[in-house]
Amino acid sequence: MRRKLLQALTAGLVLATATGCTYKDFPRLGMPTPTTEEAPRILSLWQGSWAAALAVGVLVWGLILWSAFFHRRSRTKVEVPPQTRYNMPIEALYTVVPIIIISVLFYFTARDESKLLDMSKKPDVTVNVVGFQWSWGFNYIENVPGSTGDAKTDKNLDAVPDRYKKDFPANAGGVYDVGTPGTRNPQTGNPGPTLWLPKGKTVRFVLTSRDVIHSFWVVPFLMKQDVIPGHPNAFQVTPNKEGTFLGKCAELCGVDHARMLFNVKVVSPERYEQHLKDLVKKGQTGYIPAGIEQTPHEKNRESNIL
């Protein structure tokens, strides 16, 4: 038994120390390097949750080991040790302590969620992300030279709630990009269409679906949100690191769910503006249909908010 225990501890030590993580990666506890101004808040919540779980785990493991070693039969030579029943202080302790732990976790989660979903600030850029089986489309709500129209009245954007349309630029003719599962990023070769974003600008994503529930997840943003038909969602981020990052659908949405991949390319504001002009040159002006009509429940919520 001692030999097996030693082997198990050695294997655990090797497993913990021989992974691909460096000492710089370890504090993130499996999370990628944050690439937005909001992501460190999520990372901090993740680390705090792990710290709380570890503290509880150490306490429980300690009590288990203490009981196993100090109350073993071979030590006391007692066939049946004294039995303790109805210990009110202990019963109160294991009722109150979990409530305190859950309350603390709930407080920090609710605090951070309210900050992450706060959209009181008017965005610099708005992108309508359209999920559909089996890829993604991106409507850039921008006033781009060479594209005429108005996003606030465009029929293709009827699925977007008025509370988001009020922040649309005036006379935003807009441009779009849309992909298929076979689309590839020309620079990296990664599958899926590429969403371009400007570094240092606040970006609002308005998420709509044409068919079933999807989930918009940009991995290094450390945040994802469901894309629900008839019930648009939205959140804002400010990218602070240039590069091309991976994104994917994080909701099982059907047979080709695994192919619903995309890329996010964060560039300088000047390069972003040039990309929009390039889409105009390709004839990709206006907007693709955003999604299905809002459900009655969502329309009621809309009227209450406004």
C-alpha angles and dihedrals in degrees: 000000000000091000092051091046091052091049091050092050091048092050090049092050092050091047092051096046103035099060124115093258121109124213088263091056096047098077089059090060096217098325119125122243108284115247102184134062090244098049097079088064089058091045091051091052090049092050092046091051090051091049091052092046091049092050091051091044093052090049093049094044090048093052092047093050092043091053093045096050104035098039099041117134096238090060100049099029087215117136095208117016121216111287121227118205134177098013098175098190092054093044090050090047096054090047099046099041096057090048090053092047093049092045092053092048090047092051095053092042093051091045094052094041092055090052095046094049096043109121100171089117114083109240125238091216132023123199123184105213111204118199120198138154107307114355145012139269127199125208110196105208095210140132097240122177109252096027118096129192141072123268091203092065102025110126092217088066097051089115091063112093120241091241088070097037092061089070094049115116115257115266093003104176089178136189133240144205126199133185145199129214088262095055115116133199104246094218102044102020090229114149125256136041121302124242113205121212133178118241116242095016125114108244124198117203115204106195121208134164133209098201126357138002114292130169126228110218126170100187102215091043084070089217137094135175135194120258102215125186111241092006112076120203130196143188138169134229137172111218111217103177128062120226144087115284135186125251133181146171108268097191122080099244105165145298097325097039091123090061095057094102131142141173132233117211115195112198140159117291090249092054090046092054090049090053091055090052089050089055089053090053089052090054094247095137127143123020139298117232107284100208148287125323116282116266118247091250091055091047090053090051089049093055091048092052094047 
